[in-house]
Amino acid sequence: MSTHPAAPKPNEDYPLSEVPMGDRKSFWSLAIILLGFTFFTATMFAGGQIGTAFPFWPDLVLVIFAGNLLLGLYVAVLSHIGFKTGLNTALLSRFGFGRIGARLSDLLLGFTQIAWYGWGTATIAVVLLRMAGADPDQSPLMLNGLIVFFGLAFCLTAYVGYRGLELLSIVAVPAILVLLALSIVLALRDAGGIAGLASGEPTTSLGIGAAIAIVFGTFVSGGTQATNWTRFAAKSSHAVGGAFLAFFIGNGLMVATGAIGALVYQQPDVVDVLVLQGLTLFGIAMLFLNLWTTQDNTIYNFSVVGCAAFATPRRRLVTVIGALIGTGLALMRIDLHLVPFLLALGTFIPPIGGVIMADFFVRHRGRYPALATAAIPAFNWPGLAAYAIGCVAGLVSPGVPPVNAILAAFLAYWLLDRLIGTKIDAVRPERVDR
């Protein structure tokens, strides 16, 4: 039986088409990958930033709960869309923004994933040098050598594809859970229990809205691209449940661990906290697994976006190219600019998800035509205008900017589509507007 030359090989994970039902995965297969994705050291660092700014009860607990609940709900809705359509985020964006208009979301999502890859690669190199007693700023050759090594090594499991991500997560997720639990137990012991933790006083200042935005922003970019995995779900409950487990509970645990450590030890840097707890060697192992499980998912996200942007099914090649770009950003020390980066993510990424949700649920009533037979216009102006409105709302409105951005983009799309939108219908294959 002959194969169409444009058809993706199985190990390329369908970057340009729907995932067929025959290749869908179980709940636990999906959940373990998503948990590995959300077990990210940057989330602990973000927790450290808010942990020194609020008393434990009720402020800090409220910030952690609210930020992760909002994130979990947002990702769960997108995850259902991923299951229903079998499409990744980049292809979903084609419906919401148009064939050419979607280049905007490709650029934003692709850059954020590469930036995270650069952050993680630089972070592990810096941590290893610090643990070895060397000053990273005074050892540029050693630092750059480690960055190049990890920049190439971290992409190996993503190069394999979904199966590589799954195998790594099966090993790493339980190990990370054990160390997180140990760190929290030690922090509670050193604080004098819950009562001692509750008596801790903040040493920095941060608004509630900004703090929730940081919690939400740690994974809003990755969460917007959760469809890259939930398109493999066999049931909607698998997609929604796996996403909520990872982005509400898993991400919440990471934020809480970083925040509690910062509150107890007055150290926003999670590495310093682990050293103070006597977990240096275990901490290195945890950070390595922690970063690896997220780095491979991050570069996998980039490969999916890159394939859609350049209309190529060669996901493995795009993976390597992305790793090289991310390594370059690591060499430029993108790790020194985490909090501003998180706040930017919380403003400019959420409206993409708002547009995708509005396009799927409102414009198309929960059902897209097959991608191969859909007449998608070059620009979907309601989607592009709604995205811009969402960004403005995130920048200027009070409260929690990411949530405002999502709601504004969704409502703006709904209103604009009523005025100027035209539903994308299925057409005969020979009439597809490419």
Secondary structure by P-SEA (a helix, b strand, c coil): ccccccccccccccccccccccccccaaaaaaaaaaaaccaaaaaaaaaaccccccccaaaaaaaaaaaaaaaaaaaaaaaaaaccccaaaaaaaacccccaaaaaaaaaaaaaaaaaaaaaaaaaaaaaaacccccccaaaaaaaaaaaaaaaaccccccaaaaaaaaaacaaaaaaaaaaaaaaaaaaaccaaaaaaccccccccaaaaaaaaaaccaaaaaaccccccccccaaaaaaaaaacccaaaaaaaaaaaaaaaacccccaaaaaaaacaaaaaaaaaaaaaaaaaaaaaaaaaaaaaaaacccaaaaaaaaaaaaaaaaaaaccccccaaaaaaaacccaaaaaaaaaaacccccccccccccccccccaaaaaaaaaaaaaaaccccccaaaaaaaaaaaaaaaaaacbbbbbbbcccccccc
